[in-house]
Amino acid sequence: MMSKANRVTTIVVISALVAAGSLMGTAAAQKDSAPKPQNKLALGEDQVKQLLLLMETDPHGKVSKQQYMKFMEAEFERLDRDKNGELDVTALTHATTLSAARFAGK
């Protein structure tokens, strides 16, 4: 039979283990529910595929890196309206939104 001191110690240790396990379970649940960071390049994959349809291909339907970069450079130049070598993301996204709304009939 356990002494009273041993019983109290056992209860305290078990309580501490249960509390620690509960905290670890809560932390794991919070980690699982947190949104996972996404690869920004992967997020734009569908848009890049749409751009590929606009590019000239070779007879086999392929686009070289050189063709791709030339196309993107020309697109950058087109979007750089004030020709300062920078794109204003806010202005471009706002203009895109207005353009999209026009096509949607809004």
PDB file as gemmi writes it, atoms N, CA and C in Angstrom:
CRYST1    1.000    1.000    1.000  90.00  90.00  90.00 P 1                      
ATOM      1  N   MET A   1       0.844  -1.171   0.000  1.00  0.00           N  
ATOM      2  CA  MET A   1       0.000   0.000   0.000  1.00  0.00           C  
ATOM      3  C   MET A   1       0.889   1.234   0.000  1.00  0.00           C  
ATOM      4  N   MET A   2       0.483   2.245  -0.774  1.00  0.00           N  
ATOM      5  CA  MET A   2       1.252   3.472  -0.890  1.00  0.00           C  
ATOM      6  C   MET A   2       1.017   4.371   0.310  1.00  0.00           C  
ATOM      7  N   SER A   3       2.067   5.091   0.624  1.00  0.00           N  
ATOM      8  CA  SER A   3       1.899   6.073   1.683  1.00  0.00           C  
ATOM      9  C   SER A   3       1.156   7.275   1.116  1.00  0.00           C  
ATOM     10  N   LYS A   4       0.652   8.095   1.992  1.00  0.00           N  
ATOM     11  CA  LYS A   4      -0.115   9.273   1.581  1.00  0.00           C  
ATOM     12  C   LYS A   4       0.754  10.193   0.734  1.00  0.00           C  
ATOM     13  N   ALA A   5       2.019  10.359   1.080  1.00  0.00           N  
ATOM     14  CA  ALA A   5       2.938  11.220   0.329  1.00  0.00           C  
ATOM     15  C   ALA A   5       3.171  10.666  -1.072  1.00  0.00           C  
ATOM     16  N   ASN A   6       3.320   9.354  -1.196  1.00  0.00           N  
ATOM     17  CA  ASN A   6       3.528   8.732  -2.513  1.00  0.00           C  
ATOM     18  C   ASN A   6       2.277   8.881  -3.386  1.00  0.00           C  
ATOM     19  N   ARG A   7       1.091   8.747  -2.782  1.00  0.00           N  
ATOM     20  CA  ARG A   7      -0.158   8.914  -3.534  1.00  0.00           C  
ATOM     21  C   ARG A   7      -0.282  10.328  -4.060  1.00  0.00           C  
ATOM     22  N   VAL A   8       0.049  11.308  -3.211  1.00  0.00           N  
ATOM     23  CA  VAL A   8      -0.032  12.711  -3.625  1.00  0.00           C  
ATOM     24  C   VAL A   8       0.962  12.958  -4.752  1.00  0.00           C  
ATOM     25  N   THR A   9       2.172  12.458  -4.624  1.00  0.00           N  
ATOM     26  CA  THR A   9       3.190  12.624  -5.657  1.00  0.00           C  
ATOM     27  C   THR A   9       2.728  11.986  -6.959  1.00  0.00           C  
ATOM     28  N   THR A  10       2.168  10.790  -6.888  1.00  0.00           N  
ATOM     29  CA  THR A  10       1.679  10.088  -8.073  1.00  0.00           C  
ATOM     30  C   THR A  10       0.556  10.881  -8.735  1.00  0.00           C  
ATOM     31  N   ILE A  11      -0.353  11.416  -7.961  1.00  0.00           N  
ATOM     32  CA  ILE A  11      -1.465  12.203  -8.495  1.00  0.00           C  
ATOM     33  C   ILE A  11      -0.938  13.468  -9.168  1.00  0.00           C  
ATOM     34  N   VAL A  12       0.031  14.119  -8.534  1.00  0.00           N  
ATOM     35  CA  VAL A  12       0.615  15.340  -9.104  1.00  0.00           C  
ATOM     36  C   VAL A  12       1.313  15.020 -10.423  1.00  0.00           C  
ATOM     37  N   VAL A  13       2.085  13.939 -10.470  1.00  0.00           N  
ATOM     38  CA  VAL A  13       2.808  13.557 -11.693  1.00  0.00           C  
ATOM     39  C   VAL A  13       1.814  13.214 -12.798  1.00  0.00           C  
ATOM     40  N   ILE A  14       0.790  12.440 -12.480  1.00  0.00           N  
ATOM     41  CA  ILE A  14      -0.218  12.078 -13.484  1.00  0.00           C  
ATOM     42  C   ILE A  14      -0.941  13.327 -13.982  1.00  0.00           C  
ATOM     43  N   SER A  15      -1.285  14.224 -13.084  1.00  0.00           N  
ATOM     44  CA  SER A  15      -1.957  15.466 -13.469  1.00  0.00           C  
ATOM     45  C   SER A  15      -1.070  16.298 -14.395  1.00  0.00           C  
ATOM     46  N   ALA A  16       0.213  16.365 -14.068  1.00  0.00           N  
ATOM     47  CA  ALA A  16       1.149  17.132 -14.893  1.00  0.00           C  
ATOM     48  C   ALA A  16       1.269  16.503 -16.285  1.00  0.00           C  
ATOM     49  N   LEU A  17       1.321  15.183 -16.338  1.00  0.00           N  
ATOM     50  CA  LEU A  17       1.408  14.499 -17.639  1.00  0.00           C  
ATOM     51  C   LEU A  17       0.144  14.716 -18.468  1.00  0.00           C  
ATOM     52  N   VAL A  18      -1.000  14.651 -17.830  1.00  0.00           N  
ATOM     53  CA  VAL A  18      -2.264  14.884 -18.536  1.00  0.00           C  
ATOM     54  C   VAL A  18      -2.318  16.320 -19.053  1.00  0.00           C  
ATOM     55  N   ALA A  19      -1.919  17.273 -18.232  1.00  0.00           N  
ATOM     56  CA  ALA A  19      -1.920  18.680 -18.648  1.00  0.00           C  
ATOM     57  C   ALA A  19      -0.950  18.900 -19.803  1.00  0.00           C  
ATOM     58  N   ALA A  20       0.234  18.319 -19.728  1.00  0.00           N  
ATOM     59  CA  ALA A  20       1.220  18.463 -20.798  1.00  0.00           C  
ATOM     60  C   ALA A  20       0.699  17.842 -22.089  1.00  0.00           C  
ATOM     61  N   GLY A  21       0.083  16.670 -21.970  1.00  0.00           N  
ATOM     62  CA  GLY A  21      -0.478  16.023 -23.154  1.00  0.00           C  
ATOM     63  C   GLY A  21      -1.592  16.850 -23.769  1.00  0.00           C  
ATOM     64  N   SER A  22      -2.392  17.456 -22.926  1.00  0.00           N  
ATOM     65  CA  SER A  22      -3.475  18.308 -23.412  1.00  0.00           C  
ATOM     66  C   SER A  22      -2.921  19.511 -24.155  1.00  0.00           C  
ATOM     67  N   LEU A  23      -1.886  20.136 -23.595  1.00  0.00           N  
ATOM     68  CA  LEU A  23      -1.267  21.291 -24.250  1.00  0.00           C  
ATOM     69  C   LEU A  23      -0.644  20.891 -25.578  1.00  0.00           C  
ATOM     70  N   MET A  24      -0.001  19.751 -25.612  1.00  0.00           N  
ATOM     71  CA  MET A  24       0.626  19.300 -26.857  1.00  0.00           C  
ATOM     72  C   MET A  24      -0.438  18.995 -27.913  1.00  0.00           C  
ATOM     73  N   GLY A  25      -1.539  18.417 -27.482  1.00  0.00           N  
ATOM     74  CA  GLY A  25      -2.627  18.130 -28.411  1.00  0.00           C  
ATOM     75  C   GLY A  25      -3.237  19.402 -28.964  1.00  0.00           C  
ATOM     76  N   THR A  26      -3.400  20.413 -28.120  1.00  0.00           N  
ATOM     77  CA  THR A  26      -3.947  21.699 -28.561  1.00  0.00           C  
ATOM     78  C   THR A  26      -2.997  22.372 -29.544  1.00  0.00           C  
ATOM     79  N   ALA A  27      -1.705  22.325 -29.249  1.00  0.00           N  
ATOM     80  CA  ALA A  27      -0.719  22.929 -30.149  1.00  0.00           C  
ATOM     81  C   ALA A  27      -0.722  22.216 -31.496  1.00  0.00           C  
ATOM     82  N   ALA A  28      -0.829  20.899 -31.469  1.00  0.00           N  
ATOM     83  CA  ALA A  28      -0.858  20.142 -32.725  1.00  0.00           C  
ATOM     84  C   ALA A  28      -2.111  20.469 -33.518  1.00  0.00           C  
ATOM     85  N   ALA A  29      -3.242  20.597 -32.828  1.00  0.00           N  
ATOM     86  CA  ALA A  29      -4.489  20.935 -33.516  1.00  0.00           C  
ATOM     87  C   ALA A  29      -4.411  22.327 -34.120  1.00  0.00           C  
ATOM     88  N   GLN A  30      -3.815  23.274 -33.395  1.00  0.00           N  
ATOM     89  CA  GLN A  30      -3.670  24.628 -33.930  1.00  0.00           C  
ATOM     90  C   GLN A  30      -2.740  24.631 -35.126  1.00  0.00           C  
ATOM     91  N   LYS A  31      -1.681  23.834 -35.074  1.00  0.00           N  
ATOM     92  CA  LYS A  31      -0.743  23.773 -36.185  1.00  0.00           C  
ATOM     93  C   LYS A  31      -1.440  23.196 -37.413  1.00  0.00           C  
ATOM     94  N   ASP A  32      -2.251  22.160 -37.233  1.00  0.00           N  
ATOM     95  CA  ASP A  32      -2.956  21.551 -38.354  1.00  0.00           C  
ATOM     96  C   ASP A  32      -3.988  22.490 -38.961  1.00  0.00           C  
ATOM     97  N   SER A  33      -4.613  23.341 -38.133  1.00  0.00           N  
ATOM     98  CA  SER A  33      -5.656  24.217 -38.642  1.00  0.00           C  
ATOM     99  C   SER A  33      -5.092  25.491 -39.259  1.00  0.00           C  
ATOM    100  N   ALA A  34      -3.825  25.785 -38.997  1.00  0.00           N  
ATOM    101  CA  ALA A  34      -3.215  26.987 -39.568  1.00  0.00           C  
ATOM    102  C   ALA A  34      -3.025  26.784 -41.064  1.00  0.00           C  
ATOM    103  N   PRO A  35      -3.345  27.810 -41.860  1.00  0.00           N  
ATOM    104  CA  PRO A  35      -3.161  27.663 -43.299  1.00  0.00           C  
ATOM    105  C   PRO A  35      -1.687  27.487 -43.632  1.00  0.00           C  
ATOM    106  N   LYS A  36      -1.423  26.611 -44.580  1.00  0.00           N  
ATOM    107  CA  LYS A  36      -0.053  26.348 -44.973  1.00  0.00           C  
ATOM    108  C   LYS A  36       0.376  27.391 -45.995  1.00  0.00           C  
ATOM    109  N   PRO A  37       1.605  27.874 -45.860  1.00  0.00           N  
ATOM    110  CA  PRO A  37       2.061  28.846 -46.851  1.00  0.00           C  
ATOM    111  C   PRO A  37       2.129  28.194 -48.221  1.00  0.00           C  
ATOM    112  N   GLN A  38       1.714  28.938 -49.223  1.00  0.00           N  
ATOM    113  CA  GLN A  38       1.698  28.384 -50.567  1.00  0.00           C  
ATOM    114  C   GLN A  38       2.849  28.954 -51.376  1.00  0.00           C  
ATOM    115  N   ASN A  39       3.321  28.176 -52.288  1.00  0.00           N  
ATOM    116  CA  ASN A  39       4.378  28.601 -53.179  1.00  0.00           C  
ATOM    117  C   ASN A  39       3.808  29.640 -54.141  1.00  0.00           C  
ATOM    118  N   LYS A  40       4.342  30.851 -54.102  1.00  0.00           N  
ATOM    119  CA  LYS A  40       3.814  31.926 -54.942  1.00  0.00           C  
ATOM    120  C   LYS A  40       3.945  31.598 -56.419  1.00  0.00           C  
ATOM    121  N   LEU A  41       5.005  30.920 -56.787  1.00  0.00           N  
ATOM    122  CA  LEU A  41       5.154  30.552 -58.192  1.00  0.00           C  
ATOM    123  C   LEU A  41       4.064  29.574 -58.617  1.00  0.00           C  
ATOM    124  N   ALA A  42       3.737  28.639 -57.760  1.00  0.00           N  
ATOM    125  CA  ALA A  42       2.696  27.666 -58.089  1.00  0.00           C  
ATOM    126  C   ALA A  42       1.333  28.335 -58.198  1.00  0.00           C  
ATOM    127  N   LEU A  43       1.108  29.391 -57.419  1.00  0.00           N  
ATOM    128  CA  LEU A  43      -0.169  30.088 -57.477  1.00  0.00           C  
ATOM    129  C   LEU A  43      -0.402  30.741 -58.837  1.00  0.00           C  
ATOM    130  N   GLY A  44       0.671  31.124 -59.527  1.00  0.00           N  
ATOM    131  CA  GLY A  44       0.537  31.783 -60.823  1.00  0.00           C  
ATOM    132  C   GLY A  44       0.579  30.838 -62.008  1.00  0.00           C  
ATOM    133  N   GLU A  45       0.620  29.545 -61.746  1.00  0.00           N  
ATOM    134  CA  GLU A  45       0.788  28.572 -62.830  1.00  0.00           C  
ATOM    135  C   GLU A  45      -0.328  28.646 -63.868  1.00  0.00           C  
ATOM    136  N   ASP A  46      -1.567  28.792 -63.437  1.00  0.00           N  
ATOM    137  CA  ASP A  46      -2.674  28.858 -64.392  1.00  0.00           C  
ATOM    138  C   ASP A  46      -2.559  30.082 -65.298  1.00  0.00           C  
ATOM    139  N   GLN A  47      -2.123  31.210 -64.733  1.00  0.00           N  
ATOM    140  CA  GLN A  47      -1.965  32.418 -65.527  1.00  0.00           C  
ATOM    141  C   GLN A  47      -0.831  32.257 -66.539  1.00  0.00           C  
ATOM    142  N   VAL A  48       0.247  31.596 -66.127  1.00  0.00           N  
ATOM    143  CA  VAL A  48       1.361  31.362 -67.043  1.00  0.00           C  
ATOM    144  C   VAL A  48       0.905  30.460 -68.184  1.00  0.00           C  
ATOM    145  N   LYS A  49       0.104  29.470 -67.879  1.00  0.00           N  
ATOM    146  CA  LYS A  49      -0.407  28.588 -68.938  1.00  0.00           C  
ATOM    147  C   LYS A  49      -1.239  29.384 -69.943  1.00  0.00           C  
ATOM    148  N   GLN A  50      -2.015  30.348 -69.455  1.00  0.00           N  
ATOM    149  CA  GLN A  50      -2.799  31.194 -70.357  1.00  0.00           C  
ATOM    150  C   GLN A  50      -1.877  32.044 -71.229  1.00  0.00           C  
ATOM    151  N   LEU A  51      -0.796  32.559 -70.651  1.00  0.00           N  
ATOM    152  CA  LEU A  51       0.165  33.347 -71.419  1.00  0.00           C  
ATOM    153  C   LEU A  51       0.829  32.498 -72.504  1.00  0.00           C  
ATOM    154  N   LEU A  52       1.126  31.258 -72.197  1.00  0.00           N  
ATOM    155  CA  LEU A  52       1.757  30.379 -73.181  1.00  0.00           C  
ATOM    156  C   LEU A  52       0.904  30.245 -74.428  1.00  0.00           C  
ATOM    157  N   LEU A  53      -0.404  30.294 -74.268  1.00  0.00           N  
ATOM    158  CA  LEU A  53      -1.295  30.192 -75.423  1.00  0.00           C  
ATOM    159  C   LEU A  53      -1.174  31.407 -76.341  1.00  0.00           C  
ATOM    160  N   LEU A  54      -0.680  32.534 -75.810  1.00  0.00           N  
ATOM    161  CA  LEU A  54      -0.523  33.749 -76.597  1.00  0.00           C  
ATOM    162  C   LEU A  54       0.819  33.800 -77.328  1.00  0.00           C  
ATOM    163  N   MET A  55       1.758  32.985 -76.925  1.00  0.00           N  
ATOM    164  CA  MET A  55       3.107  33.028 -77.479  1.00  0.00           C  
ATOM    165  C   MET A  55       3.197  32.192 -78.744  1.00  0.00           C  
ATOM    166  N   GLU A  56       4.114  32.629 -79.625  1.00  0.00           N  
ATOM    167  CA  GLU A  56       4.363  31.846 -80.825  1.00  0.00           C  
ATOM    168  C   GLU A  56       5.136  30.595 -80.447  1.00  0.00           C  
ATOM    169  N   THR A  57       4.770  29.504 -81.037  1.00  0.00           N  
ATOM    170  CA  THR A  57       5.443  28.241 -80.757  1.00  0.00           C  
ATOM    171  C   THR A  57       6.217  27.789 -81.980  1.00  0.00           C  
ATOM    172  N   ASP A  58       7.118  26.856 -81.769  1.00  0.00           N  
ATOM    173  CA  ASP A  58       7.812  26.262 -82.902  1.00  0.00           C  
ATOM    174  C   ASP A  58       6.868  25.241 -83.546  1.00  0.00           C  
ATOM    175  N   PRO A  59       7.278  24.622 -84.632  1.00  0.00           N  
ATOM    176  CA  PRO A  59       6.378  23.671 -85.313  1.00  0.00           C  
ATOM    177  C   PRO A  59       5.892  22.515 -84.436  1.00  0.00           C  
ATOM    178  N   HIS A  60       6.586  22.269 -83.337  1.00  0.00           N  
ATOM    179  CA  HIS A  60       6.206  21.171 -82.438  1.00  0.00           C  
ATOM    180  C   HIS A  60       5.360  21.652 -81.266  1.00  0.00           C  
ATOM    181  N   GLY A  61       4.952  22.930 -81.294  1.00  0.00           N  
ATOM    182  CA  GLY A  61       4.122  23.474 -80.222  1.00  0.00           C  
ATOM    183  C   GLY A  61       4.891  23.812 -78.966  1.00  0.00           C  
ATOM    184  N   LYS A  62       6.186  24.061 -79.100  1.00  0.00           N  
ATOM    185  CA  LYS A  62       7.026  24.360 -77.934  1.00  0.00           C  
ATOM    186  C   LYS A  62       7.411  25.834 -77.925  1.00  0.00           C  
ATOM    187  N   VAL A  63       7.660  26.352 -76.705  1.00  0.00           N  
ATOM    188  CA  VAL A  63       8.139  27.719 -76.503  1.00  0.00           C  
ATOM    189  C   VAL A  63       9.488  27.613 -75.808  1.00  0.00           C  
ATOM    190  N   SER A  64      10.513  28.218 -76.406  1.00  0.00           N  
ATOM    191  CA  SER A  64      11.838  28.177 -75.792  1.00  0.00           C  
ATOM    192  C   SER A  64      11.899  29.202 -74.654  1.00  0.00           C  
ATOM    193  N   LYS A  65      12.903  29.053 -73.806  1.00  0.00           N  
ATOM    194  CA  LYS A  65      13.102  30.019 -72.723  1.00  0.00           C  
ATOM    195  C   LYS A  65      13.352  31.401 -73.317  1.00  0.00           C  
ATOM    196  N   GLN A  66      14.099  31.450 -74.405  1.00  0.00           N  
ATOM    197  CA  GLN A  66      14.391  32.729 -75.056  1.00  0.00           C  
ATOM    198  C   GLN A  66      13.098  33.375 -75.562  1.00  0.00           C  
ATOM    199  N   GLN A  67      12.221  32.601 -76.185  1.00  0.00           N  
ATOM    200  CA  GLN A  67      10.934  33.140 -76.656  1.00  0.00           C  
ATOM    201  C   GLN A  67      10.095  33.621 -75.478  1.00  0.00           C  
ATOM    202  N   TYR A  68      10.061  32.833 -74.414  1.00  0.00           N  
ATOM    203  CA  TYR A  68       9.280  33.168 -73.230  1.00  0.00           C  
ATOM    204  C   TYR A  68       9.775  34.484 -72.624  1.00  0.00           C  
ATOM    205  N   MET A  69      11.102  34.601 -72.469  1.00  0.00           N  
ATOM    206  CA  MET A  69      11.667  35.806 -71.860  1.00  0.00           C  
ATOM    207  C   MET A  69      11.448  37.027 -72.757  1.00  0.00           C  
ATOM    208  N   LYS A  70      11.528  36.850 -74.061  1.00  0.00           N  
ATOM    209  CA  LYS A  70      11.290  37.961 -74.998  1.00  0.00           C  
ATOM    210  C   LYS A  70       9.844  38.434 -74.884  1.00  0.00           C  
ATOM    211  N   PHE A  71       8.921  37.494 -74.789  1.00  0.00           N  
ATOM    212  CA  PHE A  71       7.506  37.829 -74.641  1.00  0.00           C  
ATOM    213  C   PHE A  71       7.273  38.590 -73.341  1.00  0.00           C  
ATOM    214  N   MET A  72       7.842  38.089 -72.244  1.00  0.00           N  
ATOM    215  CA  MET A  72       7.640  38.714 -70.942  1.00  0.00           C  
ATOM    216  C   MET A  72       8.286  40.102 -70.902  1.00  0.00           C  
ATOM    217  N   GLU A  73       9.437  40.261 -71.547  1.00  0.00           N  
ATOM    218  CA  GLU A  73      10.078  41.572 -71.592  1.00  0.00           C  
ATOM    219  C   GLU A  73       9.196  42.559 -72.368  1.00  0.00           C  
ATOM    220  N   ALA A  74       8.634  42.112 -73.475  1.00  0.00           N  
ATOM    221  CA  ALA A  74       7.752  42.981 -74.257  1.00  0.00           C  
ATOM    222  C   ALA A  74       6.504  43.336 -73.443  1.00  0.00           C  
ATOM    223  N   GLU A  75       5.988  42.391 -72.692  1.00  0.00           N  
ATOM    224  CA  GLU A  75       4.808  42.655 -71.864  1.00  0.00           C  
ATOM    225  C   GLU A  75       5.145  43.643 -70.747  1.00  0.00           C  
ATOM    226  N   PHE A  76       6.324  43.493 -70.150  1.00  0.00           N  
ATOM    227  CA  PHE A  76       6.766  44.447 -69.117  1.00  0.00           C  
ATOM    228  C   PHE A  76       6.845  45.846 -69.716  1.00  0.00           C  
ATOM    229  N   GLU A  77       7.470  45.957 -70.870  1.00  0.00           N  
ATOM    230  CA  GLU A  77       7.603  47.261 -71.526  1.00  0.00           C  
ATOM    231  C   GLU A  77       6.226  47.864 -71.829  1.00  0.00           C  
ATOM    232  N   ARG A  78       5.305  47.043 -72.239  1.00  0.00           N  
ATOM    233  CA  ARG A  78       3.951  47.524 -72.538  1.00  0.00           C  
ATOM    234  C   ARG A  78       3.270  48.052 -71.281  1.00  0.00           C  
ATOM    235  N   LEU A  79       3.442  47.351 -70.163  1.00  0.00           N  
ATOM    236  CA  LEU A  79       2.788  47.736 -68.915  1.00  0.00           C  
ATOM    237  C   LEU A  79       3.492  48.901 -68.204  1.00  0.00           C  
ATOM    238  N   ASP A  80       4.768  49.115 -68.501  1.00  0.00           N  
ATOM    239  CA  ASP A  80       5.537  50.201 -67.887  1.00  0.00           C  
ATOM    240  C   ASP A  80       5.232  51.496 -68.645  1.00  0.00           C  
ATOM    241  N   ARG A  81       4.082  52.054 -68.368  1.00  0.00           N  
ATOM    242  CA  ARG A  81       3.588  53.204 -69.141  1.00  0.00           C  
ATOM    243  C   ARG A  81       4.443  54.456 -68.982  1.00  0.00           C  
ATOM    244  N   ASP A  82       4.993  54.675 -67.779  1.00  0.00           N  
ATOM    245  CA  ASP A  82       5.815  55.873 -67.601  1.00  0.00           C  
ATOM    246  C   ASP A  82       7.291  55.599 -67.896  1.00  0.00           C  
ATOM    247  N   LYS A  83       7.601  54.399 -68.347  1.00  0.00           N  
ATOM    248  CA  LYS A  83       8.947  53.999 -68.799  1.00  0.00           C  
ATOM    249  C   LYS A  83      10.037  54.275 -67.767  1.00  0.00           C  
ATOM    250  N   ASN A  84       9.741  53.948 -66.501  1.00  0.00           N  
ATOM    251  CA  ASN A  84      10.739  54.130 -65.445  1.00  0.00           C  
ATOM    252  C   ASN A  84      11.381  52.807 -65.023  1.00  0.00           C  
ATOM    253  N   GLY A  85      11.058  51.732 -65.714  1.00  0.00           N  
ATOM    254  CA  GLY A  85      11.649  50.432 -65.394  1.00  0.00           C  
ATOM    255  C   GLY A  85      11.020  49.749 -64.206  1.00  0.00           C  
ATOM    256  N   GLU A  86       9.833  50.224 -63.778  1.00  0.00           N  
ATOM    257  CA  GLU A  86       9.111  49.623 -62.653  1.00  0.00           C  
ATOM    258  C   GLU A  86       7.634  49.527 -63.000  1.00  0.00           C  
ATOM    259  N   LEU A  87       6.996  48.511 -62.446  1.00  0.00           N  
ATOM    260  CA  LEU A  87       5.552  48.375 -62.603  1.00  0.00           C  
ATOM    261  C   LEU A  87       4.883  48.746 -61.293  1.00  0.00           C  
ATOM    262  N   ASP A  88       3.837  49.526 -61.370  1.00  0.00           N  
ATOM    263  CA  ASP A  88       3.057  49.911 -60.192  1.00  0.00           C  
ATOM    264  C   ASP A  88       1.971  48.853 -60.003  1.00  0.00           C  
ATOM    265  N   VAL A  89       2.208  47.941 -59.074  1.00  0.00           N  
ATOM    266  CA  VAL A  89       1.301  46.810 -58.868  1.00  0.00           C  
ATOM    267  C   VAL A  89      -0.105  47.287 -58.525  1.00  0.00           C  
ATOM    268  N   THR A  90      -0.200  48.297 -57.656  1.00  0.00           N  
ATOM    269  CA  THR A  90      -1.515  48.805 -57.257  1.00  0.00           C  
ATOM    270  C   THR A  90      -2.276  49.349 -58.455  1.00  0.00           C  
ATOM    271  N   ALA A  91      -1.612  50.152 -59.255  1.00  0.00           N  
ATOM    272  CA  ALA A  91      -2.276  50.729 -60.427  1.00  0.00           C  
ATOM    273  C   ALA A  91      -2.665  49.647 -61.420  1.00  0.00           C  
ATOM    274  N   LEU A  92      -1.781  48.674 -61.627  1.00  0.00           N  
ATOM    275  CA  LEU A  92      -2.071  47.610 -62.591  1.00  0.00           C  
ATOM    276  C   LEU A  92      -3.215  46.721 -62.123  1.00  0.00           C  
ATOM    277  N   THR A  93      -3.227  46.365 -60.845  1.00  0.00           N  
ATOM    278  CA  THR A  93      -4.303  45.496 -60.364  1.00  0.00           C  
ATOM    279  C   THR A  93      -5.627  46.239 -60.341  1.00  0.00           C  
ATOM    280  N   HIS A  94      -5.599  47.519 -60.054  1.00  0.00           N  
ATOM    281  CA  HIS A  94      -6.829  48.311 -60.086  1.00  0.00           C  
ATOM    282  C   HIS A  94      -7.349  48.404 -61.523  1.00  0.00           C  
ATOM    283  N   ALA A  95      -6.458  48.651 -62.464  1.00  0.00           N  
ATOM    284  CA  ALA A  95      -6.847  48.744 -63.875  1.00  0.00           C  
ATOM    285  C   ALA A  95      -7.379  47.409 -64.366  1.00  0.00           C  
ATOM    286  N   THR A  96      -6.769  46.311 -63.923  1.00  0.00           N  
ATOM    287  CA  THR A  96      -7.229  44.984 -64.324  1.00  0.00           C  
ATOM    288  C   THR A  96      -8.622  44.722 -63.785  1.00  0.00           C  
ATOM    289  N   THR A  97      -8.865  45.126 -62.538  1.00  0.00           N  
ATOM    290  CA  THR A  97     -10.178  44.935 -61.941  1.00  0.00           C  
ATOM    291  C   THR A  97     -11.238  45.707 -62.716  1.00  0.00           C  
ATOM    292  N   LEU A  98     -10.927  46.943 -63.057  1.00  0.00           N  
ATOM    293  CA  LEU A  98     -11.893  47.749 -63.820  1.00  0.00           C  
ATOM    294  C   LEU A  98     -12.124  47.132 -65.192  1.00  0.00           C  
ATOM    295  N   SER A  99     -11.070  46.652 -65.805  1.00  0.00           N  
ATOM    296  CA  SER A  99     -11.193  46.046 -67.125  1.00  0.00           C  
ATOM    297  C   SER A  99     -12.055  44.785 -67.044  1.00  0.00           C  
ATOM    298  N   ALA A 100     -11.812  43.958 -66.033  1.00  0.00           N  
ATOM    299  CA  ALA A 100     -12.584  42.732 -65.869  1.00  0.00           C  
ATOM    300  C   ALA A 100     -14.060  43.060 -65.596  1.00  0.00           C  
ATOM    301  N   ALA A 101     -14.304  44.103 -64.808  1.00  0.00           N  
ATOM    302  CA  ALA A 101     -15.690  44.483 -64.516  1.00  0.00           C  
ATOM    303  C   ALA A 101     -16.387  44.940 -65.796  1.00  0.00           C  
ATOM    304  N   ARG A 102     -15.650  45.615 -66.679  1.00  0.00           N  
ATOM    305  CA  ARG A 102     -16.244  46.072 -67.938  1.00  0.00           C  
ATOM    306  C   ARG A 102     -16.716  44.879 -68.765  1.00  0.00           C  
ATOM    307  N   PHE A 103     -15.899  43.810 -68.810  1.00  0.00           N  
ATOM    308  CA  PHE A 103     -16.270  42.647 -69.600  1.00  0.00           C  
ATOM    309  C   PHE A 103     -17.397  41.855 -68.950  1.00  0.00           C  
ATOM    310  N   ALA A 104     -17.545  41.989 -67.638  1.00  0.00           N  
ATOM    311  CA  ALA A 104     -18.588  41.263 -66.933  1.00  0.00           C  
ATOM    312  C   ALA A 104     -19.919  42.011 -67.001  1.00  0.00           C  
ATOM    313  N   GLY A 105     -19.917  43.201 -67.602  1.00  0.00           N  
ATOM    314  CA  GLY A 105     -21.154  43.961 -67.744  1.00  0.00           C  
ATOM    315  C   GLY A 105     -21.524  44.747 -66.517  1.00  0.00           C  
ATOM    316  N   LYS A 106     -20.554  45.038 -65.656  1.00  0.00           N  
ATOM    317  CA  LYS A 106     -20.843  45.785 -64.423  1.00  0.00           C  
ATOM    318  C   LYS A 106     -20.505  47.237 -64.611  1.00  0.00           C  
TER     319      LYS A 106                                                      
END                                                                             
